[in-house]
Amino acid sequence: MLAGLLAGCSSGNDADEGGPAAIDVRIISAFKPGSDQTRFGALEFLGGLELSSDNALLGAVSAIRFRPDHRNFISVLDTGHWLTGAVERDENGRLKGVSDARIMPMIDRYGGTDPGKGGMDAEGLALRGNHVLVSYEQHHRVDAYPDPGFEISPPDGTLPLPIPRWQLRANRSLEALMIAPQSSPLAGGAVIVAEDSLDDEGNMLAAILDGPLQGRFTVRHYGGYDVSDGVFLPDGDLLLLERRFGLIHGLGVRIRRIAGADIKPGAVAGGKVIFEASSREQIDNMEGMDVFQAADGSLHLILVSDDNHSILQRSLMLEFKLHDENVVSRN
């Protein structure tokens, strides 16, 4: 049953017109319940929130991206909705709440909204210039929405997809969408990694959608983990968020760091695992991740989960500080 929930399910509320969403939170002060441990691989846990709301549309968060102020954010829900809002912090800088939240239906290229999930199954999200880019599975594509105005506008363009659509699995495709730094060899190109659409060698399909190195590559797939999101670091390295669920290993999440130089046409990217967690820690179906540079110069990661609108799952927002040392494993 849980495996089916993690694969995604529709809430039945998709046709709602949306609007403000008052979000209640429960503070998560320890990543490992009953322990004061804060370091987990290369990440240091800083705090977290469990989110809930009387607005039935809240949930199914697939991706999150923060504005340059590191406070206001945009998220996409796989039910075909935008979630926008701002994080609030306490006097010590820890997450304490979400304000100004608003949930709005996404508008398709024809100017309508999809009452079901199939046509607007939003999974990946990226901000670039005056556009918000969104990747969709089932109807595989990467659409570009005007920014500002994305909440009330249809997309005004679609990025070319060098992966043949017949190679993409219906509900396991364009999951992670990232923008490389302008200073990197990818020169600000958009990069996509498929969740569980594999080549003949069992590697995950991926592509650089535009820029000077446009083309296809793959990412090594192993350990039962599937990609759920990713983000580029300022130095050009790529962090990939991955999750798994199985009867043997249970629920798990990990982050891989892939060298920027390994992302190029024809490559098979592997990388190193810098963080792993299981159901012993405060995780759920972790789907989204973003990074920002804090005032002290450190890099912070925000992870969010997709609760699939299930009473058995939770909507979480977790914050970590990234450290370069203490790699968990190398592959």
ROKOLDO-420983 format. One line per field, with one value per residue (C-alpha): x, y, z; residue number from 1; residue in one letter. Coordinates in Angstrom, 2 decimals. Each point is the difference from the previous one (the first is absolute). Example, Ala and Ser with C-alpha at 12.3 -4.5 7.8 and 13.67 -1.06 7.14 Angstrom:
xx: 12.30,1.37
yy: -4.50,3.44
zz: 7.80,-0.66
k: 1,2
r: a,s
// end
This chain:
xx: 0.00,2.75,1.84,-3.10,-0.30,3.61,-0.65,-2.48,-3.76,-2.56,-1.64,-3.39,0.13,1.81,-2.93,-0.04,0.73,2.60,0.79,1.58,1.08,0.54,2.80,0.39,3.36,1.51,3.64,2.49,3.00,1.79,0.57,0.51,-2.72,1.34,3.53,1.98,1.98,0.16,2.56,-1.18,2.68,0.88,-3.16,-0.67,-3.65,-1.21,-3.73,-3.22,-3.76,-2.92,-2.62,-3.78,-2.94,-3.78,0.47,-0.35,2.25,3.11,2.18,1.61,2.94,2.36,2.62,0.93,2.10,0.83,0.16,3.29,-1.21,0.12,-3.40,-2.62,-0.42,-1.84,-1.05,-1.85,-2.46,-0.40,-3.75,0.65,0.20,2.39,0.80,1.64,0.86,2.76,1.88,0.11,2.88,0.43,2.58,2.62,-0.64,-1.82,-3.06,-3.16,-2.80,-1.30,-1.90,-1.81,-0.64,-2.12,-0.99,-1.06,-0.78,2.60,-1.18,0.88,1.06,-3.64,-0.99,-1.82,0.60,0.02,-2.65,2.00,3.67,1.14,0.47,1.56,2.07,2.63,3.21,2.99,0.40,2.70,0.30,1.95,-0.09,-3.57,-1.39,-1.11,0.77,-2.09,0.55,-2.95,-0.26,-2.71,-0.35,3.80,1.14,1.77,-2.13,1.13,-2.34,0.47,1.38,-1.65,-3.45,0.47,-2.98,-2.47,1.60,0.41,3.54,1.51,2.48,1.23,3.62,1.27,0.19,2.85,-1.26,-2.53,-3.32,-0.49,2.98,-1.66,-2.24,-3.46,0.25,3.77,1.54,1.00,0.48,2.99,0.48,3.00,1.79,3.79,2.01,0.69,3.71,0.13,0.76,-3.77,-0.40,-3.39,-1.47,-3.05,0.63,-2.59,0.32,-2.70,-1.24,-0.04,0.17,3.12,2.25,1.05,2.79,-2.43,1.09,-2.44,-0.65,1.11,0.64,1.40,-2.94,1.75,3.27,3.42,0.04,-3.55,-0.42,-0.79,1.81,-0.95,0.27,0.94,-3.02,0.68,-1.08,-3.70,0.06,-1.81,0.68,-2.58,1.71,3.34,1.78,3.30,2.47,1.81,3.17,-1.87,-0.38,-3.44,-1.84,-2.58,-2.73,-1.03,-2.56,-0.97,-2.64,0.16,-1.05,3.62,1.51,-3.14,-0.15,3.26,1.46,3.50,1.85,2.72,2.57,1.04,2.98,-1.04,2.68,-1.76,-3.18,0.46,-1.44,0.68,1.16,-1.17,0.01,0.51,1.03,0.29,-2.62,0.29,-3.17,-2.30,-3.00,-2.72,-3.26,2.06,0.30,-2.58,-0.58,-2.91,-0.37,2.68,-0.66,1.44,3.26,1.54,3.23,0.89,2.96,-0.65,1.26,3.06,0.96,-1.07,-2.21,-3.41,-2.24,-3.78,-1.70,-3.76,-2.15,-3.02,-2.71,-2.14,-2.99,0.20,-0.72,2.94,2.53,1.17,0.88,3.44,2.40,3.51,3.06,3.66,3.41,2.31,3.52,2.55,1.64,-1.24,-1.17,-2.17,1.13,1.53,-1.30
yy: 0.00,2.46,-0.76,1.03,3.20,0.95,-0.43,2.85,0.33,2.66,1.91,0.37,3.76,1.02,1.93,2.47,3.54,0.51,3.04,0.81,-2.90,0.50,-2.43,-1.45,-1.43,-2.36,0.79,-2.82,0.65,-3.37,-1.81,-3.28,-0.25,-0.35,0.97,3.24,-1.06,2.79,-1.27,-2.50,-0.60,3.34,1.68,1.71,0.08,3.50,-0.51,-0.85,0.27,-2.34,1.86,-0.29,2.14,0.17,0.61,-3.51,0.88,0.19,-3.04,-1.92,2.44,-1.06,2.76,3.29,2.99,3.06,3.57,1.92,1.26,-3.65,0.56,-0.04,-3.24,-1.62,-3.65,-2.25,-2.69,-3.10,0.66,2.89,2.91,2.74,0.50,3.29,1.40,1.17,-1.74,1.62,-0.38,0.38,2.16,-2.69,-0.25,-3.33,-0.79,0.80,0.36,0.74,3.19,1.53,-3.44,-0.18,-2.97,0.61,-2.34,-0.16,1.13,-2.15,1.13,0.11,2.37,-2.56,-1.95,-3.77,-1.46,-3.23,-0.71,-1.42,3.16,2.16,-2.45,2.59,-1.51,2.30,3.76,2.55,3.79,1.61,3.65,1.08,-3.52,-2.79,-3.38,-3.06,-3.61,-2.35,-3.76,-2.06,2.76,0.38,3.60,3.01,3.14,3.59,2.39,3.78,1.36,2.02,-1.19,-3.77,-0.58,1.57,-0.79,-2.95,-0.96,2.17,-2.61,-3.59,-1.11,-2.57,-3.51,-2.07,-3.19,-1.84,-0.04,-3.71,-0.66,1.75,-1.95,1.47,0.74,-0.23,2.56,3.70,0.28,2.29,3.34,2.22,3.08,-0.12,3.05,2.49,-0.22,-3.78,-1.78,-0.53,3.82,0.15,-2.93,-1.87,-3.62,-2.76,-3.44,-2.66,-1.77,-3.62,0.07,-2.01,-0.75,-3.51,0.03,0.87,3.64,2.87,2.10,3.63,2.95,3.51,1.76,3.10,1.92,-0.80,-3.65,-0.92,-3.76,-3.24,-1.73,-2.54,-0.34,-3.25,-1.69,-2.29,-0.98,0.21,3.80,2.17,3.70,2.42,3.42,1.72,3.32,1.43,1.41,3.28,-1.93,-1.87,-3.34,-1.61,-1.33,-2.68,-0.85,-3.65,-2.13,-3.63,-2.25,-3.75,-2.85,-0.78,3.45,2.00,3.75,1.76,3.21,0.92,2.84,-0.53,2.62,-0.18,2.00,2.66,-1.18,-3.39,1.53,0.05,-1.72,-3.73,-0.23,-2.45,2.04,-1.79,2.29,-0.64,-0.43,2.80,-0.62,-2.92,-0.35,-2.55,-0.31,0.23,3.70,2.69,-0.68,-0.82,-0.18,2.64,1.60,3.52,1.76,3.45,1.67,3.55,1.80,1.28,3.30,-1.72,-1.43,-3.58,-1.97,-1.04,-2.70,-0.02,-3.37,-0.50,-3.12,-1.07,-1.43,-1.15,1.38,-3.13,-0.19,-2.42,2.59,3.48,3.27,0.87,2.92,-0.74,2.26,-1.10,1.63,-1.54,-1.03,-1.30,-2.62,-3.32,-1.67,-3.02,-2.14,0.24,-1.72
zz: 0.00,0.91,-3.21,-1.91,2.01,-0.71,-3.71,0.21,0.21,-0.76,2.82,-1.65,0.71,-3.17,-1.45,2.89,-1.13,2.70,2.12,3.39,2.18,3.72,0.89,3.46,1.06,2.50,0.78,-0.58,2.23,-0.34,-3.28,1.85,2.66,3.52,-1.04,0.09,-3.08,-2.59,-2.53,-2.59,-2.61,-1.55,1.30,3.31,1.02,0.86,0.51,-1.73,-0.23,-0.49,-2.04,0.04,-1.08,-0.14,-3.73,-1.43,-2.95,2.19,-0.58,-2.87,-0.10,-2.80,-0.08,1.66,-1.07,2.08,-1.21,0.48,3.40,1.24,1.61,-2.74,-1.92,-2.89,0.06,-2.40,1.05,-2.14,0.01,-2.40,2.47,1.00,3.69,0.90,3.41,2.34,2.79,3.43,2.45,3.74,1.78,-0.53,-3.72,0.21,-2.09,1.94,-2.55,-3.49,-0.76,-2.99,-1.47,-3.13,-2.16,-3.60,-2.89,-2.75,-3.44,-2.98,-3.47,-1.09,2.77,2.12,3.19,0.17,2.35,0.19,0.57,-3.32,-2.03,2.75,2.04,0.97,1.40,-0.60,0.44,-0.81,-0.07,-2.81,-0.95,-0.67,-0.17,2.31,-1.59,0.88,-1.04,-0.31,-0.16,-1.68,-2.63,-0.12,-0.54,1.52,-0.21,0.60,1.86,0.11,3.27,1.40,-0.98,0.04,2.31,-2.41,-3.35,-2.34,-1.00,-2.73,-1.16,0.25,0.22,-2.51,1.42,-1.51,1.67,-2.23,1.79,-0.65,2.25,2.95,2.40,0.49,3.72,0.49,-2.29,0.12,3.75,0.66,-1.78,0.80,-1.35,-0.15,1.12,-2.77,0.85,-0.54,-3.30,-0.36,-0.03,1.69,-1.91,1.25,1.03,0.41,1.63,-0.30,3.11,-1.15,-3.80,-0.78,-2.94,-1.05,2.61,2.80,0.37,0.47,-3.09,0.23,-2.28,-0.24,-1.65,-1.31,0.10,-1.51,1.18,-0.99,-0.25,1.81,2.85,2.65,3.78,1.69,1.61,2.96,3.50,-0.80,0.10,-2.56,-0.63,1.38,-0.34,-0.39,0.28,-1.18,2.51,-0.71,-0.93,-2.76,1.79,-0.09,3.04,-0.77,2.49,-0.19,1.83,0.26,1.53,0.26,2.24,0.86,0.50,0.78,-0.61,-0.80,-1.37,-1.10,-1.73,-2.57,-0.99,-3.65,-1.26,-2.48,-2.44,-0.19,-1.42,-3.75,-3.08,-0.09,3.61,2.67,3.21,3.30,2.82,3.72,2.70,2.55,2.02,0.79,2.31,0.65,1.88,3.20,-0.79,-0.70,-3.68,-2.23,-3.77,-0.63,-3.39,-0.11,0.83,-0.38,1.12,0.99,1.51,3.52,1.38,1.51,-3.40,0.78,-2.38,1.29,-1.46,0.32,-0.59,-0.36,-0.17,-2.04,2.26,-2.96,1.95,2.16,3.72,0.21,-1.18,0.97,-1.73,1.36,-0.47,1.30,0.06,0.04,-0.26,-2.58,0.98,-2.51,2.16,1.45,-3.19,0.73,-2.96,-3.44,-3.15
k: 1,2,3,4,5,6,7,8,9,10,11,12,13,14,15,16,17,18,19,20,21,22,23,24,25,26,27,28,29,30,31,32,33,34,35,36,37,38,39,40,41,42,43,44,45,46,47,48,49,50,51,52,53,54,55,56,57,58,59,60,61,62,63,64,65,66,67,68,69,70,71,72,73,74,75,76,77,78,79,80,81,82,83,84,85,86,87,88,89,90,91,92,93,94,95,96,97,98,99,100,101,102,103,104,105,106,107,108,109,110,111,112,113,114,115,116,117,118,119,120,121,122,123,124,125,126,127,128,129,130,131,132,133,134,135,136,137,138,139,140,141,142,143,144,145,146,147,148,149,150,151,152,153,154,155,156,157,158,159,160,161,162,163,164,165,166,167,168,169,170,171,172,173,174,175,176,177,178,179,180,181,182,183,184,185,186,187,188,189,190,191,192,193,194,195,196,197,198,199,200,201,202,203,204,205,206,207,208,209,210,211,212,213,214,215,216,217,218,219,220,221,222,223,224,225,226,227,228,229,230,231,232,233,234,235,236,237,238,239,240,241,242,243,244,245,246,247,248,249,250,251,252,253,254,255,256,257,258,259,260,261,262,263,264,265,266,267,268,269,270,271,272,273,274,275,276,277,278,279,280,281,282,283,284,285,286,287,288,289,290,291,292,293,294,295,296,297,298,299,300,301,302,303,304,305,306,307,308,309,310,311,312,313,314,315,316,317,318,319,320,321,322,323,324,325,326,327,328,329,330,331
r: m,l,a,g,l,l,a,g,c,s,s,g,n,d,a,d,e,g,g,p,a,a,i,d,v,r,i,i,s,a,f,k,p,g,s,d,q,t,r,f,g,a,l,e,f,l,g,g,l,e,l,s,s,d,n,a,l,l,g,a,v,s,a,i,r,f,r,p,d,h,r,n,f,i,s,v,l,d,t,g,h,w,l,t,g,a,v,e,r,d,e,n,g,r,l,k,g,v,s,d,a,r,i,m,p,m,i,d,r,y,g,g,t,d,p,g,k,g,g,m,d,a,e,g,l,a,l,r,g,n,h,v,l,v,s,y,e,q,h,h,r,v,d,a,y,p,d,p,g,f,e,i,s,p,p,d,g,t,l,p,l,p,i,p,r,w,q,l,r,a,n,r,s,l,e,a,l,m,i,a,p,q,s,s,p,l,a,g,g,a,v,i,v,a,e,d,s,l,d,d,e,g,n,m,l,a,a,i,l,d,g,p,l,q,g,r,f,t,v,r,h,y,g,g,y,d,v,s,d,g,v,f,l,p,d,g,d,l,l,l,l,e,r,r,f,g,l,i,h,g,l,g,v,r,i,r,r,i,a,g,a,d,i,k,p,g,a,v,a,g,g,k,v,i,f,e,a,s,s,r,e,q,i,d,n,m,e,g,m,d,v,f,q,a,a,d,g,s,l,h,l,i,l,v,s,d,d,n,h,s,i,l,q,r,s,l,m,l,e,f,k,l,h,d,e,n,v,v,s,r,n
// end
